[in-house]
């Protein structure tokens, strides 16, 4: 039971979850073939996919509610952008389409989580 509780806590630890997602993006990118089409897409994906965790870390250390809200909104936008680049890479690299879809699902969940946090933050009276 204690192990199950620990797993549930870990699942909802956004700092770890976003860091693990960034690591998965880096690992995925290392498997992709480089050419004139995929090179720019890969660079964009690395930037947006790793930016989610970096901005969440900044949000977690925010000095004001306004700064927290801004950083969370950036997390949401970066997660959405990551979905886009994953879609483009899935189209460009047939052999990595399944992994791109798996990562897209996680980016989608992160988009929804950060969107909900952002809406709740904006709805909270100041």
Secondary structure, 3 states (H helix, E strand, C coil): CHHHHHHHHHHCCHHHHHHHHHHHHHHHHHHCCCCCCHHHHHHHHHHHHHHHHHHHHHHHCCCCHHHHHHHHHHHHHHHHHHHHHHHHHHHHCHHHHHHHHHHHHHHHHHHHHHHHHHHHHHHCCC
